[in-house]
Amino acid sequence: MPRTDRPDRTDATAPSATTNTRTTTATRTVLPSAPDTPAARAALELATAYHSPSLLNHVIRSWLWAEAFAQHEGRDGIDHELLYVSALLHDIGIVPAFDNVALSYEDAGGHVAVALTAGAGWEPSRRVRAHEVIVRHNWPAVDPAFDQEGYLLEVATGLDISGARADVLPRDVLRTVLTAYPRLELAAEFGAGVTDQAARKPDTQAHRLVEGGVRAKLAANPLESLG
């Protein structure tokens, strides 16, 4: 059954790209703990093995932003394990080992999630949900009434990449997350990766992102000045 209980919260104890654990004392903001399940542990292991530190911090921040938006908007019935796994694998289709010659990077990443969650014993319909959430994070918008987890990942990645809705979450939440998981070279790395995807796969969402000025948005993201 999906985990719909809210994750336990702790002081920035989710794993970091540069250390096993990083705790911030700058604020009293409490961050959620990662789900303690086989699929969640496998997703983190895979993301850690294949992502650069910048991209690993990005996918972890994306999960934390998604949880923060869910809390801010008072959303119930979230499948938190699904959201975590989808967030950690949402960009894995960009890395060379999982890059697909024809499929968009989000579609390729969704298939990675299907394989991983099958190995973790998820039912087929829930594996499909992981693929859907990852694909939909790259939609221009997702109706939360249609896909709540897809909506949360879309707004979370919109914040982390383009700075969308940067004024919605409390400033102490932003600073705490960015202290624990700094942006490092995300703007350069993601910008280069999505530009390469767009050039090779012009019919995918990557092309829309590049045409929409994603590299300029990355550089101008207000999160860059916070951490």
Buried (B, 14 or more C-beta within 10 A) or exposed (E): EBBEEBBEEBBBBBBBBEEEEBEBEEBEBBBBBBBEBBBBEBBBEBBBEBBBBBBBBBBBBBBBBBBBBBBEEEBEEBBBBBBBBBBBBBBBBBBEEBBBEEBBBBBBBBBBBBEBBBEBEBEEEBBBBBBBBBBBBBBEEBEBEEBBBBBBBBBBBBBBBBBBBBEBBEEEBBBBBBBBBBBBBBBEBBBEBBBBBBEEBEEBBBBBBBEEEBBEBBEEBEBBEBB
